Structures are given as C-alpha cells and as structure tokens.
Amino acid sequence: MAIIITDECINCGACEPECPNNAIYEGAVDWKASDGTALKGMVVLKSGLKIDADAPQEPVSDDVYFIVADKCTECIGFHEEPQCAAVCPVDCCVPDDNNVESEESLLIKKTFLHGE
C-alpha cells in the first residue's frame, strides 16, 4: 500500500528529501509525475489517471505535506522500510488502508517510474 501523511504533520519537511520517487510534496504545491522519475510525455498512472508527465497537477493537500499515491512505492526496491516513516518525528507517515498494493505491484510501479 502507499503511505499517507496524516493531518498531525508539523510541516517539518524531513520526509521530502528521503523519498526516492519524489512522491512527497509540501502542502499547496503542484506536483508532476516527471519529478524525480523517468516519466515523459503522456502516461497512465496506476490509478488510471492519464496525464502529461510534465504538467503540474493539483496538490493533494493544501495544509500539510502529502504523498502522491501513484508515485509511492513504500521505498520497495530502494530501502528496507519507507524512509518517510523512518524520519518522521511525529509518526504521521502511515500506511494508506485505502491504497493496498502487494510487494510485486510496488516493484512494477518502481520499474514504471524509473525505467529500470
């Protein structure tokens, strides 16, 4: 499953640089599928969203840091545990029960994002 950031987030920003997929953004900041990935041109994300990888997308949250589920691999293929959760001082990076994915699915997503 993807990780989400709860509204207990204190906006410290510790999580953002730890994400190997650039899936974490500051609240109210537009995100792009191409940020930190190999994605280019028109892409269809796991959720079914068809977008231009370089086109700015609406923020998931205006108040706190957020994770783009279509870019989150729970650090599978990079680290032993989600790095955002490991560095969060208030434990607000938690599994998203509404976005459950198998390890195999997360590895496929990693390959899709990075072309490896």
N, C-alpha and C positions, 0 to 999 in steps of 0.2 A: 504494500500500500504506500501511497505517497505520505509525506509528512505535512502537517499543517502547523501554523503558528497561531496560538490562541490569543484572545484579547488581553491576556495577562502580560503580553510583550511590553517591555520597558523601552523599546526602540534603541537598544544599546548598539546594534549593528554587528555584534560579534559573529553572528551566523553567516552573514552575507559573503565575506571573503572565503569562507570554508567550503562553500558549495562547488563541487567540481563541474556542475552543469549550469552554473549561473541561473539557477531556478529561484533564487531569493532576491526580492526587491524591497526597497524602502516603501512605506505606505505612500500612496498617491502618485507613485512613479509609474509611468508607462513601461511595459516590458516588451521584449522582442524575442521571438523563437530563435533568432540567429545569435543572440547574445551568448557568447561562450560555447557555441556549438558549431557544427559543420553545416547546419541547415542553410539552404539558399533557395530563392525562388518560391514558388507555390508549394506548400507542404500540407499534408493532412496529419494532424496530431492524433495521438491515441484516443482522445475524447471525441474525435470526428470533426473537430474544428479545422476548416480549410482556410489557410491564411498565407499571405506573403510573409516569409520568414523575417524580412527586414522591416515590416510595417509595425509601427507602435500599436500595442494593444492596451485596452483599458486596465487599470490597476485592479487587482482582486480585493484590495483593502485600501481605504484612504487614511486609516488611522495608525496602523501598525505594519511592521514588515510582513510580507506574505510570500508564500511559495507557490509557484506555478506548477500545478499537479502534472501537467503534460511534460514538464522538464525534470521532475523529481524522480530519481532512481533509488532513493534511500541510500545513496552512495555505493550501491551494489556495483561491483567491478572496479571500484576505486579504493574503498576502505571497508573495514570490518563492521562499522556501525555508522549511522547517519551523523555526520560531523556537526550539523547544526544543533542537534540534540546534545552532543557531547560538549559543546562550548557554551550553551545557553545558561546564563546564570540564574534564570528563574524557571527553568524547566517548562517552557511554553512551546517547544517544538515536539509535537507528539504525533503518533500515527493517526492518519485520517481514516476512520472507520467507514467513511462513505466512498473510499477510493482504494479498495483492496486489490493488490496485484501480487502474483507469485514471483519468486526469485527469477524464474525463467523469463517471465514477462518483463521484469525490470532490466534484465540483461539485454533483451531485444530492444527495449527503449534506449538503453545506453548506446547500442550499436547504431540505432536510427539517428540519435542526436549527434554522435561523434564520427560516424562513418568508419568505425574500426571493426 
